[in-house]
């Protein structure tokens, strides 16, 4: 529970908490879950009335699903959004009722549950991606966060000001309702997960690095978004339904993702040079939608607005003193590849166990320095991939001839088909991006100098080299190897002749580290990890591997920041 300090004369008592989180989006809510499950007090404030109304992000990547599995609600997430048998194809058309140019077919939610156990190589994983709108994910994250006794979530409250005195952070939060009294808060740490216009980042004076304002025919410049309900849309399609529909024509470039698989859609159109949508009416929205569809389709507009594509920005710092930034406050993406929301979730996963370790007194304050050291290079990497995907889809020039009923039109469509079939596999089959992120060079990873596979978007080569995701395997009894990992630290003892783990167990006890030894005698796992011992962090990253436990004390000291 959040504690209330003793009041002083004339002032309401301040709330005392361990972590104050500004922002109740996926990053802030995920962090509340990571802290709540560890018994750490946290308070989440967000000026919005509730979780997102608009669909926002549309794809939960496989690594994010593995983290949801670790927290126990991956199946809940997979049941959200599209019906279990709804296609998750991404299809490219001249217009949605015109020529189909390209398509990539991916497993439905129902198929993903079955297929995952037989997939190997790049997709050897505990979970596959899931196509679900962020609005549904946020509802689930919020419900689970609020279930933890030590976590409090307040929508309709905004962070007004804060001050870091070196030993704690004093802050003022205020209800969004006009005239409501403010509340003082004293926290050990403040996390700014408050979005692209982060007031926390601005008060800290942290500048963006990277690029912005990139102009492309599509996914570079101002975009017009409509959240709509169109029950008759599927009846006008000439081709099989998909999850995402991309329109490629000289008049209007757009994409549209199905929100519920029935009638609701998230539609986003690129504005042409000279167009200003800020004053557009519903009639303008219907016109733009018809330009992408190819015919008029009755629709109900649930919301509409503009946003800017063309960002690849990473904050120059992720921390100042006891204040951290995460999610869109720390990195801003063009949403190709769906990497912004998924990178934000992993920020929370990385920071959560470190904050808990410091607050519990199990690690020094310096452990938190590893957050920026690990996550900032990952943000640079991921914004780079998103920029590459945006260039691929957005720099393609859609000519007038693309829709002609002529030999010239046939030739243009053939060219577009080749391009977008290649592009679809570049952007939407990305195990390398999803699983291949690494923390090489981190001060709390004990590297072993082993050669690493190349970092490529569409291929992932499992490796247990410290600093990356542990290789996954399905066990003979049908369980995922990841399901055996401990909530905190796990020492894998692999193969029929694994060495003694006593030194690690003794050192862990002396250092107050919550360590569980998992013994698995299968020779295949020893071969997969290329070592009989592997130490797995609470965020399911390999921290160390080796042949014996002789340096256990120094290894555990290093990986916990001592």
SVG drawing of the C-alpha trace seen along z (x, -y; Angstrom):
<svg xmlns="http://www.w3.org/2000/svg" viewBox="-24 -26 61 64">
<polyline fill="none" stroke="black" stroke-width="0.4" points="0.0,0.0 1.0,-3.6 1.9,-5.1 0.8,-8.5 3.4,-10.6 2.6,-12.6 1.1,-16.0 2.7,-19.3 0.6,-22.3 -1.5,-23.7 -0.5,-21.1 -2.2,-17.8 0.1,-14.8 2.3,-13.7 2.0,-10.2 5.1,-8.1 5.9,-5.5 8.9,-3.8 8.4,-4.6 6.2,-7.3 5.4,-6.5 4.1,-9.4 2.2,-7.7 -0.3,-4.9 0.4,-3.6 1.9,-0.2 5.3,-1.2 4.0,-2.6 1.5,0.2 4.1,2.9 6.5,1.3 3.7,1.3 3.2,5.0 7.0,5.7 7.2,3.7 3.9,4.9 4.7,8.6 7.9,7.9 6.1,6.1 7.5,2.6 5.2,-0.3 4.4,-2.3 1.9,-5.0 1.0,-5.5 -0.6,-8.8 -2.0,-9.7 -3.9,-12.8 -6.2,-10.7 -9.5,-9.7 -8.7,-6.0 -6.7,-3.7 -6.6,-4.4 -9.8,-4.8 -8.1,-4.8 -6.6,-1.6 -3.0,-3.0 -0.4,-0.3 -1.6,2.9 1.0,5.6 2.4,7.3 5.7,8.9 6.7,12.4 9.2,11.2 6.6,9.0 4.2,12.0 7.0,14.0 7.1,11.4 3.3,11.4 3.6,15.2 6.2,14.7 3.7,12.5 1.0,15.1 -1.4,13.4 -0.2,14.1 -3.3,16.2 -5.6,13.4 -3.8,11.1 -4.1,13.6 -7.8,13.9 -8.2,10.2 -8.8,8.3 -9.5,10.5 -11.6,13.7 -9.3,16.8 -9.9,17.8 -9.6,14.4 -6.7,14.1 -3.7,12.0 -2.6,11.4 -1.1,8.2 -2.4,7.4 -1.5,4.7 -4.0,3.3 -4.2,0.5 -7.4,-0.3 -9.1,2.1 -11.7,3.0 -9.1,2.9 -6.2,5.0 -4.4,7.1 -0.7,6.5 0.9,8.6 0.1,10.6 1.8,12.3 -0.1,14.8 0.6,15.4 -0.9,17.7 -4.3,16.9 -4.5,16.6 -5.8,20.2 -3.1,21.5 -0.3,19.7 -1.1,21.7 -0.7,25.0 2.1,24.1 4.5,22.6 5.5,26.1 6.6,27.3 8.5,24.2 12.3,24.3 15.2,22.1 14.4,18.4 11.0,18.9 12.0,21.3 10.0,19.4 7.6,19.7 5.1,17.4 4.3,16.1 3.3,12.5 -0.3,11.4 -2.3,8.8 -4.2,6.9 -4.8,3.2 -3.0,1.5 -6.2,0.3 -7.1,3.9 -3.6,4.6 -3.7,1.5 -7.0,2.7 -5.4,6.0 -2.2,4.5 -4.2,2.0 -6.4,4.8 -3.3,6.8 -1.4,3.8 -4.4,2.8 -4.5,6.3 -1.2,5.9 -1.6,4.6 1.4,2.3 0.5,0.7 -1.9,-2.2 -3.1,-3.4 -4.7,-6.9 -6.1,-8.0 -7.3,-11.6 -4.2,-12.7 -1.2,-14.5 2.3,-15.1 2.6,-18.8 6.1,-19.3 9.0,-17.3 12.3,-17.9 15.2,-15.4 17.2,-16.2 19.6,-13.3 18.0,-11.1 14.4,-11.1 12.0,-12.8 9.4,-15.2 6.5,-15.7 3.1,-17.2 0.3,-15.5 -3.1,-17.0 -6.5,-15.7 -7.3,-16.8 -10.6,-18.1 -10.4,-21.9 -10.2,-23.2 -9.3,-19.9 -6.7,-20.0 -3.2,-18.8 -1.4,-15.9 2.3,-15.9 4.2,-12.7 7.6,-11.6 9.2,-8.8 12.5,-7.1 12.5,-7.2 10.4,-8.9 9.9,-7.3 8.7,-9.5 6.7,-7.1 4.6,-10.1 4.9,-9.9 6.5,-11.8 5.9,-15.2 7.2,-14.1 7.1,-16.8 9.6,-14.8 12.1,-14.7 11.6,-18.4 12.1,-19.4 15.3,-17.3 16.5,-19.2 17.2,-16.0 17.4,-16.6 16.5,-14.2 19.2,-12.7 18.5,-11.1 16.4,-12.3 12.9,-13.7 10.9,-15.4 11.7,-12.7 9.5,-13.1 8.2,-10.1 5.2,-9.5 3.9,-7.3 5.0,-7.0 7.0,-10.3 5.0,-13.5 1.6,-14.2 -0.9,-11.3 -4.7,-11.5 -6.2,-8.9 -9.7,-7.7 -11.0,-5.2 -14.2,-3.9 -16.9,-1.4 -17.8,0.0 -19.8,3.2 -20.3,3.4 -16.6,3.1 -15.9,6.8 -18.9,7.2 -17.3,4.9 -14.0,6.7 -13.2,8.8 -10.3,10.6 -10.0,12.6 -10.1,10.5 -6.9,9.7 -5.8,8.1 -4.1,5.1 -5.0,3.5 -2.5,1.2 -3.7,-1.1 -1.1,-2.0 -2.3,-4.4 -1.4,-7.9 -4.3,-9.5 -4.1,-8.2 -1.6,-6.0 -3.1,-4.4 -3.2,-1.5 -6.0,-0.1 -5.9,2.5 -8.9,4.5 -9.5,3.8 -12.2,6.4 -12.3,8.5 -15.9,7.6 -16.6,3.9 -14.0,1.6 -10.9,0.4 -7.9,-1.9 -7.4,-3.8 -4.3,-6.0 -3.8,-8.0 -0.8,-10.0 -1.6,-13.6 -0.5,-14.9 1.6,-18.1 -0.5,-21.1 -3.2,-19.3 -4.0,-20.5 -6.3,-18.2 -6.5,-20.1 -9.8,-21.6 -11.2,-18.6 -14.8,-17.6 -16.4,-14.2 -17.2,-14.7 -13.5,-15.0 -12.8,-11.9 -15.4,-9.9 -13.8,-11.2 -10.3,-10.1 -11.6,-6.7 -13.4,-6.2 -10.2,-7.1 -8.4,-4.2 -11.4,-1.7 -12.3,-2.6 -16.1,-2.9 -18.2,-4.7 -18.8,-2.5 -21.1,-3.6 -19.1,-4.2 -19.4,-5.7 -16.5,-7.8 -15.5,-7.1 -12.6,-9.6 -10.2,-11.3 -7.1,-13.4 -3.6,-13.9 -0.1,-12.6 3.4,-12.9 5.4,-10.1 9.1,-10.3 10.7,-10.1 13.7,-8.1 14.6,-9.8 16.3,-8.6 16.9,-10.7 20.5,-11.5 20.1,-10.4 17.7,-8.0 18.5,-9.0 19.4,-12.0 19.8,-11.2 16.8,-9.4 14.6,-10.3 14.4,-8.0 12.6,-8.2 11.2,-5.2 8.9,-4.4 8.0,-7.2 9.5,-9.7 12.9,-8.1 12.5,-7.0 10.1,-8.0 9.5,-5.7 7.7,-5.8 5.4,-2.9 6.6,-0.6 7.3,2.8 5.3,2.0 8.6,1.4 7.7,-1.6 5.2,0.1 7.2,3.3 10.5,1.4 8.6,-0.5 7.4,2.7 11.0,4.0 12.2,0.7 9.8,1.5 11.0,5.1 14.6,4.0 14.1,1.3 11.6,3.1 13.9,5.8 16.7,3.3 14.6,0.8 13.3,3.6 16.8,4.9 18.0,1.4 14.9,0.6 15.1,3.9 18.8,3.3 19.9,6.3 22.0,4.2 23.8,0.8 22.3,-2.3 24.9,-2.0 23.0,1.0 20.5,-1.5 23.2,-3.0 22.9,0.2 19.4,-0.8 20.7,-3.5 23.8,-1.5 21.5,1.4 18.4,-0.2 19.7,-3.3 21.7,-1.2 18.6,1.0 16.5,-2.0 19.1,-3.2 19.0,0.2 15.2,0.5 14.6,-3.1 17.1,-2.2 15.1,0.8 11.8,-1.1 13.4,-3.7 14.5,-1.0 11.0,0.4 9.5,-3.0 11.9,-3.8 11.0,-0.4 7.2,-1.0 7.2,-4.8 9.7,-5.6 7.9,-3.5 6.4,-5.8 2.8,-4.9 2.2,-6.0 -1.1,-6.8 -0.5,-3.8 -0.7,-1.4 -4.5,-1.3 -4.7,-1.3 -6.4,1.5 -3.5,1.8 -0.2,3.5 1.5,0.5 -0.7,1.0 0.0,4.7 3.7,3.9 3.4,1.4 1.4,3.8 3.9,6.6 6.7,4.2 4.6,3.2 3.8,6.9 7.5,7.8 8.4,4.8 5.6,5.3 6.0,9.0 9.6,8.4 8.7,5.5 6.0,7.5 8.5,10.1 11.0,7.4 8.6,5.7 6.3,8.4 8.6,11.5 11.1,10.1 12.4,12.7 15.8,11.1 14.5,7.8 12.2,9.4 14.6,11.8 18.1,10.6 18.4,7.5 21.5,7.7 23.2,5.9 26.8,6.5 29.1,4.1 26.7,3.9 28.6,3.4 26.4,6.2 26.9,8.8 29.8,11.2 30.7,11.6 32.6,14.7 33.9,13.3 32.1,15.9 31.5,15.0 27.9,13.7 25.5,14.3 24.8,11.2 22.1,8.9 19.6,9.2 15.9,8.3 14.5,11.5 16.7,14.2 17.4,15.0 20.1,17.5 19.7,18.6 22.8,18.1 23.4,18.3 26.3,15.9 25.8,13.6 23.8,10.4 21.0,11.8 17.7,13.7 18.2,17.3 17.7,19.9 14.3,21.5 13.3,25.2 10.2,27.2 10.8,29.9 9.7,33.6 6.8,33.1 5.4,30.2 6.5,27.4 8.4,24.3 11.9,24.0 11.1,20.4 8.3,21.6 10.9,23.2 12.7,19.9 12.4,18.3 10.8,15.0 14.2,13.6 17.5,15.3 17.8,18.8 20.9,21.0 20.5,23.6 22.5,26.8 22.4,28.6 23.3,32.0 23.8,35.4 27.2,34.3 26.5,30.7 29.0,29.5 28.1,28.7 26.1,25.5 26.9,25.3 29.2,22.3 26.5,20.3 24.0,21.2 26.3,20.3 27.3,17.0 23.6,16.1 22.7,16.7 25.5,14.5 24.6,11.7 20.8,12.0 20.1,12.9 17.0,14.9 18.4,17.7 16.8,21.0 18.8,23.8 17.0,25.6 18.6,29.0 17.9,30.4 19.8,33.5 19.1,33.4 22.2,33.3 20.4,31.3 20.1,28.4 23.8,28.5 24.5,28.4 22.0,25.5 23.6,23.4 27.1,24.5 27.9,24.7 26.7,26.7 25.9,23.7 24.0,20.5 22.8,17.7 19.5,16.1 18.5,12.7 15.0,11.8 14.3,10.2 15.2,13.4 18.6,12.3 21.7,14.6 24.0,12.8 26.8,15.5 27.6,19.0 30.5,21.2 31.9,24.7 32.2,24.5 31.0,22.5 34.4,21.6 34.0,17.9 30.4,17.8 30.8,15.0 32.5,12.6 30.0,13.5 27.0,12.7 28.6,9.5 29.2,8.3 25.7,9.1 24.0,7.3 26.1,4.2 28.3,4.6"/>
</svg>
